[in-house]
């Protein structure tokens, strides 16, 4: 049975959805739907169960189609793998030749977008990033919602991408790792695409549309509907999960219209200078570590 052999493991909100979409448009590449099945992150058990990929059989079904079998490359884009203590060793035990892509972004920008994602996912209930950050520093969790995993709301740990990348490099040789810096992805998507395809070993043509995907500029239109769809009562969990997966794969125009109407635009939140400075100061050693690991000066991220 074929499994994924290319893993886009993070960091979250650093361009992974765009890169996965670009690769998924290539005829030689098959990308799982959903982009993030979370299967290999066994230390995030509720995440795996919630999305329906907590067994090997359910995960293998993602790659069972003729399209997946015919592809040269099969991808999995679960960003929890970068932080998981079990995912990378387990992936390599199953796929010793697996290759990995890591996307990097200014940690403040990344965390602000990531915080919005946790609100959308109903893991977070504090709409103000600064307040959520300070609560996380105190080791407290939200009181008005039940996060699928407490680690998802440990914002300082999520922001320490240098430490996470260092752990990945304990298991993965440099020739099997490719790094995409968000600044480059935005400034020169053509060059970014060329470097990614060279690493993956596929032709750079046909080119993707280079559309930017999954920007954190929306919020659910109805919290009650979002809760029913994303956190249904226990008796409805399985049928809702099946319906959710079907809605991801169907091409019916009516389904796309309904899904579009479930969201409303929301502007990017404003972070105070005091909160921005606090994040930069705490994460400064990690950004310095990250600069060393990727051999690139990323210090401008701390001066923004």
C-alpha positions in Angstrom: 0.0 0.0 0.0 1.4 3.4 -1.0 1.6 6.1 1.7 2.7 9.7 1.6 6.4 10.1 0.8 6.5 13.9 1.0 5.6 15.7 4.2 4.9 19.4 4.5 5.2 19.5 8.3 4.8 23.2 9.2 5.1 25.7 10.5 1.4 26.6 10.7 0.3 29.8 8.9 3.6 30.0 7.1 2.4 29.3 3.6 1.9 25.5 3.9 -1.6 25.6 2.4 -0.3 27.5 -0.6 2.6 25.2 -1.2 0.4 22.1 -0.8 -2.1 23.6 -3.3 0.7 24.4 -5.8 2.1 20.9 -5.6 -1.4 19.4 -5.7 -2.0 21.0 -9.1 1.0 19.2 -10.6 0.1 16.0 -12.6 2.9 14.1 -10.9 1.8 14.9 -7.4 -1.2 13.6 -5.3 -2.1 15.5 -2.2 -4.4 14.1 0.5 -7.8 15.6 1.1 -7.9 17.0 3.7 -4.5 18.5 3.5 -3.9 17.8 7.2 -5.0 14.3 8.3 -2.8 14.4 11.4 -2.4 10.6 11.4 1.3 10.4 12.4 0.9 12.8 15.4 -0.1 10.1 17.9 0.6 12.5 20.7 -2.4 14.6 19.5 -4.9 11.7 19.9 -8.1 13.9 19.9 -7.0 15.7 16.8 -6.6 12.4 14.9 -9.9 11.1 16.1 -11.7 14.4 15.4 -10.7 14.4 11.8 -11.2 10.7 11.4 -7.7 9.4 10.7 -6.7 7.7 13.9 -6.3 4.3 12.4 -3.8 3.1 9.8 -6.7 1.8 7.6 -8.4 5.2 7.6 -5.2 6.9 6.7 -4.3 4.5 3.9 -7.7 5.1 2.3 -6.6 8.6 1.5 -4.0 7.2 -0.9 -6.0 4.3 -2.3 -7.4 6.0 -5.5 -6.0 5.4 -9.0 -4.9 9.0 -9.1 -2.8 8.5 -5.9 -1.4 5.2 -7.2 -0.3 6.7 -10.5 1.4 9.8 -8.9 5.1 10.0 -8.6 4.8 11.9 -5.3 2.2 11.6 -2.6 1.9 14.4 0.0 0.7 14.9 3.6 0.6 18.5 4.9 -0.1 18.1 8.7 1.6 21.0 10.5 1.3 19.3 13.9 4.1 16.9 12.8 6.7 19.6 13.3 5.8 19.8 17.0 4.9 16.2 17.6 7.5 14.1 19.5 6.3 10.9 17.7 5.4 11.8 14.2 8.8 12.1 12.5 10.3 8.9 13.9 7.1 7.0 13.1 7.0 8.4 9.5 10.6 7.3 9.0 9.9 3.9 10.4 7.2 3.4 7.8 8.8 5.4 5.0 12.6 5.5 5.4 13.0 7.6 2.2 10.4 10.2 3.2 11.3 13.9 2.4 10.2 16.9 4.3 9.4 20.5 3.6 9.3 23.2 6.4 7.9 26.7 5.9 9.1 29.5 8.1 7.6 32.9 8.9 8.1 35.8 11.2 6.9 34.4 14.5 4.7 37.3 15.5 2.9 37.3 12.1 2.7 33.5 12.3 1.2 33.5 15.8 -1.3 36.2 15.2 -2.7 34.2 12.2 -2.4 30.9 14.1 -4.4 32.4 17.0 -7.2 33.3 14.5 -7.1 29.7 13.2 -7.6 28.3 16.8 -10.6 30.6 17.2 -12.1 29.2 14.0 -11.3 25.7 15.1 -13.1 26.4 18.4 -10.0 25.5 20.4 -9.7 29.1 21.5 -12.3 31.5 22.9 -10.2 34.7 23.6 -10.5 36.9 20.6 -7.6 39.2 21.6 -4.2 37.8 20.7 -2.4 39.7 23.4 -4.7 38.4 26.1 -4.5 34.8 24.8 -0.7 35.1 24.7 -0.4 36.3 28.3 -2.8 33.5 29.4 -0.6 30.9 27.7 2.5 32.3 29.5 0.7 31.6 32.7 0.0 28.0 31.7 -3.8 28.5 31.7 -6.3 27.2 29.1 -9.5 28.8 27.9 -12.5 28.3 30.2 -15.2 28.6 27.6 -14.2 26.0 25.2 -12.6 22.5 25.1 -9.4 22.5 23.0 -8.7 19.3 21.1 -5.2 19.3 22.6 -3.7 21.7 25.2 -0.5 21.9 23.1 -2.3 23.7 20.4 -2.7 26.7 22.7 0.8 26.8 24.0 1.6 29.8 21.9 5.3 30.2 23.0 6.0 26.6 22.1 4.2 27.0 18.7 6.3 30.1 18.1 9.6 28.3 18.8 10.0 26.9 15.3 13.8 26.8 15.7 13.6 24.4 18.5 11.1 22.3 16.6 13.3 22.3 13.5 16.3 21.3 15.6 14.3 18.2 16.8 13.4 17.3 13.2 17.1 17.5 12.2 17.9 14.9 14.8 16.1 12.4 12.6 16.3 13.8 9.1 19.4 14.4 6.9 19.7 17.8 5.4 19.5 16.5 1.8 15.9 15.3 2.6 14.8 18.6 4.0 13.8 21.7 2.1 13.0 25.1 3.8 10.7 27.7 2.4 10.8 31.2 3.9 7.5 32.9 3.8 9.2 36.2 2.7 10.5 34.5 -0.4 7.2 32.8 -1.2 5.4 36.2 -1.2 8.1 38.2 -3.0 9.0 35.6 -5.7 6.6 32.7 -5.9 8.2 31.6 -9.3 11.6 31.1 -7.7 10.1 29.4 -4.7 8.2 27.0 -7.0 11.4 26.3 -8.9 13.3 25.4 -5.7 10.5 23.2 -4.4 10.1 21.3 -7.6 13.8 20.7 -7.9 13.8 19.3 -4.3 10.8 17.1 -5.0 12.2 15.9 -8.3 9.4 16.9 -10.6 9.3 19.3 -13.7 8.6 22.9 -12.9 6.0 22.9 -15.6 3.1 23.0 -15.7 3.2 26.0 -13.4 0.5 26.4 -10.7 -1.7 29.4 -10.4 0.4 30.7 -7.5 -2.8 31.6 -5.6 -2.3 32.4 -1.9 -4.4 30.1 0.1 -5.8 30.0 3.7 -5.2 33.6 4.7 -6.5 34.3 8.2 -9.1 36.9 7.1 -12.4 35.1 7.8 -14.6 34.0 10.6 -17.6 31.7 10.8 -20.9 33.5 10.2 -22.7 31.5 12.8 -21.1 30.1 15.9 -24.0 27.7 16.5 -23.7 26.3 13.0 -19.9 26.1 13.3 -20.2 24.2 16.5 -22.7 21.7 15.0 -20.3 21.2 12.0 -17.0 21.1 13.9 -18.0 20.0 17.4 -21.2 18.0 17.0 -22.9 16.1 19.9 -21.3 12.7 20.5 -24.1 10.8 18.7 -23.6 12.8 15.6 -19.8 12.9 15.4 -19.4 10.1 12.9 -22.1 11.1 10.4 -21.0 14.7 10.6 -17.3 13.7 10.0 -18.3 11.6 7.0 -20.4 14.6 5.6 -17.5 17.0 6.2 -15.0 14.7 4.3 -17.5 14.3 1.5 -17.9 18.1 1.3 -14.1 18.5 0.9 -14.0 16.1 -2.1 -17.2 16.8 -4.0 -17.2 19.3 -6.9 -20.9 20.1 -6.7 -21.4 23.9 -7.2 -24.2 24.0 -4.6 -21.9 22.6 -1.9 -19.2 25.2 -2.7 -21.9 28.0 -2.4 -23.1 26.7 0.9 -19.6 26.5 2.3 -18.8 30.0 1.1 -21.9 31.4 2.9 -20.8 29.8 6.2 -18.0 32.4 6.5 -17.7 36.2 6.7 -14.7 38.4 6.1 -12.8 39.7 9.1 -9.9 42.0 9.1 -6.5 41.0 10.5 -6.3 41.8 14.2 -4.2 44.7 15.4 -1.5 43.8 18.0 -0.3 46.4 20.4 3.4 47.5 20.3 3.8 46.2 23.9 2.5 42.7 23.0 4.6 42.6 19.8 7.7 43.6 21.8 7.0 40.9 24.4 6.6 38.2 21.8 9.8 39.3 20.0 11.8 39.3 23.2 10.7 35.9 24.3 11.3 34.3 20.9 14.6 36.1 20.2 16.8 33.2 21.2 14.7 30.8 19.0 14.9 33.1 16.0 18.7 33.3 16.5 18.7 29.4 16.6 16.6 29.3 13.5 19.0 31.6 11.7 21.9 29.3 12.5 20.0 26.1 11.4 19.0 27.5 8.0 22.2 29.6 7.6 20.3 32.8 6.9 19.9 36.0 8.9 16.3 36.3 10.1 17.0 39.0 12.6 14.8 41.5 10.8 11.8 39.5 12.0 12.6 40.8 15.5 12.8 44.4 14.4 9.5 44.6 12.6 
